[in-house]
Amino acid sequence: MSGGQRVKAKFDLVNDGPFSNAPAEGVLVRLGTMGEIARVRRHTEANLPIYLVEFGKKNWSSAASKEKSA
């Protein structure tokens, strides 16, 4: 796979802490969401590819407000 290739999320991606502007344990990307490979790197010790996938931008603060008011 190369940069720019379209991919689909195979499961929900949940915020386990690194995104402070997103709700804790909130879903960042839903199953089936289309994204695009932005970069491919390699973990040298494990000899495995690491893919940086962009799924678009979202305003997490407004999404958190909507969830609280619902």
ABEGO torsion letter per residue (X at the ends): XBBGBBBBBABBBBBAGABAABBBGBBABBBGBBBBBABBBBBAAAGBBBBBBBAEBBBAAAAAAAAAAX
